[in-house]
Amino acid sequence: MNDFTVTVIDPDRAADWQTIFGRTTVAVQSPVPRRAELPGHPDTKIYMLDLDALTSEETDRLVAFLTRRFNIAESDIARDLREQGVPILADDCIVTVSYQQRWF
């Protein structure tokens, strides 16, 4: 079980997560956002999706979704997931820390 999750609240992005995972809450690597340079979102805060918390079926659905969304080869998407991860815009979600006594 992952102690750090985010719930995506932006309606459009939440619909994407619902399509991919069947839920809008996903595990993230850290409850502390970091800065990133993303297309259309310069100097923005993000959380990183915890890919290790996904099942193989969820990973497959994520790859298929991103392949369709960006019209990029599935093999390239799979490689980029491993190398770069999946950023989640901090402004679009609410972070939750479970078992706070372990962390704070």
C-alpha positions as CSV (number, residue, x, y, z in Angstrom):
1,M,0.0,0.0,0.0
2,N,1.2,3.4,-0.9
3,D,1.0,6.1,1.7
4,F,0.8,9.0,-0.8
5,T,-2.1,9.5,-3.2
6,V,-3.6,12.2,-5.2
7,T,-7.2,12.6,-6.3
8,V,-7.5,14.4,-9.6
9,I,-10.2,17.1,-9.3
10,D,-9.9,18.8,-12.7
11,P,-13.0,17.5,-14.6
12,D,-11.3,16.7,-17.9
13,R,-8.2,15.1,-16.3
14,A,-10.3,13.2,-13.8
15,A,-12.3,11.8,-16.7
16,D,-9.0,10.6,-18.3
17,W,-7.9,8.9,-15.0
18,Q,-11.4,7.3,-14.7
19,T,-11.1,5.9,-18.2
20,I,-7.6,4.5,-17.6
21,F,-7.9,3.3,-14.0
22,G,-11.5,3.2,-13.2
23,R,-10.8,5.8,-10.4
24,T,-9.6,9.3,-9.9
25,T,-7.2,8.6,-7.0
26,V,-3.8,7.2,-7.8
27,A,-0.6,6.6,-5.9
28,V,2.3,9.1,-6.2
29,Q,6.0,8.8,-5.3
30,S,6.0,11.7,-2.9
31,P,3.5,14.0,-1.2
32,V,5.9,16.9,-1.9
33,P,5.4,18.4,-5.4
34,R,8.4,19.3,-7.5
35,R,8.9,21.8,-10.3
36,A,8.9,20.7,-13.9
37,E,8.8,22.2,-17.4
38,L,6.0,20.6,-19.3
39,P,4.6,21.6,-22.7
40,G,2.0,24.3,-22.1
41,H,2.9,24.4,-18.4
42,P,6.2,26.1,-17.8
43,D,7.6,26.1,-14.3
44,T,4.7,24.1,-12.9
45,K,4.4,21.9,-9.8
46,I,3.8,18.2,-10.3
47,Y,3.5,14.9,-8.5
48,M,4.9,11.8,-10.1
49,L,2.6,8.8,-10.6
50,D,3.9,5.7,-8.7
51,L,4.2,3.3,-11.6
52,D,5.2,0.5,-9.2
53,A,1.8,0.8,-7.6
54,L,0.0,-0.1,-10.9
55,T,-1.0,-3.5,-11.9
56,S,0.2,-4.8,-15.3
57,E,-3.3,-4.3,-16.7
58,E,-3.4,-0.7,-15.5
59,T,0.0,0.0,-17.0
60,D,-1.2,-1.6,-20.3
61,R,-4.3,0.7,-20.3
62,L,-2.1,3.7,-19.5
63,V,0.2,3.0,-22.4
64,A,-2.7,2.4,-24.8
65,F,-4.4,5.6,-23.7
66,L,-1.3,7.7,-24.1
67,T,-0.6,6.1,-27.5
68,R,-4.0,7.1,-28.7
69,R,-3.9,10.6,-27.1
70,F,-0.5,11.6,-28.5
71,N,-0.3,9.4,-31.6
72,I,3.1,8.0,-30.5
73,A,4.2,4.4,-31.0
74,E,3.3,2.1,-28.1
75,S,6.9,1.1,-27.7
76,D,8.0,4.7,-27.4
77,I,5.3,5.4,-24.8
78,A,6.4,2.3,-22.7
79,R,10.0,3.4,-22.9
80,D,9.2,7.0,-21.9
81,L,7.1,5.8,-19.0
82,R,10.1,3.8,-17.6
83,E,12.6,6.6,-18.3
84,Q,10.6,9.8,-17.5
85,G,7.5,8.7,-15.5
86,V,4.1,10.3,-15.6
87,P,3.7,13.8,-14.2
88,I,0.4,14.9,-12.6
89,L,-0.2,18.6,-12.4
90,A,-0.4,19.6,-8.7
91,D,-3.0,22.3,-9.4
92,D,-5.3,19.6,-10.7
93,C,-5.4,17.4,-7.6
94,I,-5.5,17.0,-3.9
95,V,-2.8,15.0,-2.1
96,T,-3.4,12.7,0.8
97,V,-0.9,11.2,3.2
98,S,-1.9,8.0,4.9
99,Y,-0.3,7.0,8.2
100,Q,1.0,10.5,8.8
101,Q,2.7,9.4,12.0
102,R,5.3,7.7,9.8
103,W,6.2,10.8,7.9
104,F,5.6,13.8,10.1
